[in-house]
Each structure stands twice: as structure tokens, then as C-alpha cells.
Amino acid sequence: MTCNVAFIGLGVMGYPMAGYISKAGHNVTVFNRTTAKAEKWITEYKGKMASTPKEAAEGADFIFTCVGNDEDLKQVTLGENGLFHSAKKGSIYVDNSTVSAEVSRELYNKAKEKGFAFLDAPISGGQSGAEGGILTVMVGGDEEVFKKAEPVIDCYSKKVKLIGPSGSGQLTKMMNQMCIAGVVQGLSEAINFGINAGLDIDKVMETISKGAAQSWQMENRYKTMVEDKFDYGFAVDWMRKDLKIVIEEAKRNGSPVPITEIVDEYYADVQKMGGNRWDSSSLIARLKKKK
Ligand code: NAP
């Protein structure tokens, strides 16, 4: 079935995601704050561009956002030209940004009052996952709404799962980020250790990646970490945003997260080294610096 879809936020992730929805045959209207990106998008894919989120969402059956943090999300939703001022009754709004569970629940409730539905649906898989249309999407919200939105979310993902009620998608993403933070620090320490020990890291990785030490980060990032190449998508600034969300939520639900707190400080060191836009595997840079 062809649907009218609005997509707001054509960043590293949103740009190709909106592209996959268009390629699947839906009528897509995009909005991006920096107009040049939307202009480029409509030359590359079939679709229209709008001048505000409100205009993009007019008449849409499905509305998607993929913006930065809680404040950015509030601007494009509840702000003066936000999509909440035009979303039609019965439509479904899916937010793919990584934000707090709190703001997600707030939007869920406000959408309900206005007669449309909201799903928090943060993503994992990085820039390559977005460009390949193979993201993992963790969803919070109502089951009947999820069932209707799933075929559209499927356009840009390989795994979509409803985890539980509103906010559950964001809580799942928090767990995802906790796992990544610890693994990347461990991998950084091991690689730096191996280099200092004079080992052939390729041979080491070829061997230990077949055993219990294996991880996505090891498979996909060890080479670039050895070579100090940190231009692979998920920025340190975004990781710090996510870990702050984790630490605040952990305080609320009484969970100790000591490793997450330490790794967050290590990412702050990377920022001080100028690594704000380096990817999140750059934790190794602060270890190499200390040699
Ligand atoms: P990005 O490349 O920096 O893009 C952010 C997008 O949001 C841009 O389109 C930006 O518009 C828009 N935006 C930000 N603030 C806005 C505001 N106040 N009003 C209107 N538009 C605004 O970021 P990204 O990497 O695509 O990430 C987007 C979201 O996905 C974030 O929540 C991030 O944590 C999450 N995420 C990212 C990755 C990854 O690997 N990159 C992976 C998983 C999840 P402009 O073009 O005008 O700046």
C-alpha cells in the first residue's frame, strides 16, 4: 500500500532512511533545517520538500523524525512550526532519534490527546546500517499502532521489534549504548596493549575474533582503531549525549552504572583532544596519547 510519509531530519541517518522509504514506493515529503540537504535529497530520490516540519506533516499517514537530542525533538514537534500543529487524526508518528524515555512518553501522551499515535523507535547500526537499509529498530508504544507502522519501518531496517509500552524503545537503546561503551573501552585497552607488546594485531584479531572475545566492534572497527581512523559515523558528541541519558535514567531507577560513568569521562577526554565528531571507537586515541 502506498502511503503519504513525512520525514524530518536528513542527517547522516535520516537522509538514507528517507531514501529507502521513497524507494519502496511511498509518497515522501522531507524537511531539513539546513535546506541544502533537502534540496540534494529531492534530486536523488522521488519526493517533495517542505519548508517547515508542520508543512511536511500535513496530510501524512506516517511521520518520521530523526534529529539530535530532546531539545531538537521538542522544537520539531511542539515548537512554533512543529509537526504537532498539523499531524492529522489517525496518523502515526515514529521518532527514530535517540532521546530520553521521558520526552518520548510526553510526546506519546500529547499525541494521544490530539488523536494521533506515537512510537519511540530509536535505531542501531550506524551510518553503514542506515546506508544499507539494515538498521535495528527498538520500539516502544501500542501494539496495534506498531503493527500498522512496521511495514514502513521495514523499508530501512533488518530487525524491528516492539519491546513494550511507550518509552521502552528508548530504554532498550540505553542498554545498547551501555553495552557498546564497555566493549569499546575493553577493545581499546586490548589493542593498545597488543601494539605495545609488539604483537601482529591482524593475526591476534583473526584468532581471538573466533572465540569468546568476539564482538561487532572487534569485527568492524579493530583495523581502523589501529590506524587511528575515526571517521565511521557515530560521533563522540552523540555518544556523550546518549550516555548522559543512560546515567540520568539509571539514577531514576536505582541501577549502578560505574563503567558507563567512567567511559563517559573518557569520551569527555576525547572531546578535549578535538574528537567531538570522531566516531565512538576513538576511545583508543586517549590511550595511545598517554604512551
Ligand atoms: P546528524 O547527522 O547530526 O543529523 C541530525 C539531523 O537533525 C540533521 O538533519 C539536523 O538538521 C537535524 N536537527 C538537529 N537539531 C534540529 C533542530 N533543532 N531543528 C531541526 N532539525 C534539527 O545526526 P545523525 O547521526 O543522523 O543522528 C540523528 C539521531 O540518530 C541522533 O539522535 C543520534 O543519536 C541517532 N543515532 C545516530 C547514529 C549514527 O551512527 N550516526 C546511530 C544510531 C542513532 P541540520 O542538517 O540543519 O543540522
Boltz pocket constraint, residues with backbone or C-beta under 6 A from the ligand:
constraints:
  - pocket:
      binder: B
      contacts: [[A, 8], [A, 9], [A, 10], [A, 11], [A, 12], [A, 13], [A, 14], [A, 32], [A, 33], [A, 34], [A, 35], [A, 37], [A, 66], [A, 67], [A, 68], [A, 69], [A, 71], [A, 72], [A, 73], [A, 75], [A, 76], [A, 96], [A, 97], [A, 98], [A, 99], [A, 123], [A, 124], [A, 125], [A, 126], [A, 127], [A, 232], [A, 233], [A, 234], [A, 235], [A, 238]]
      max_distance: 6.0
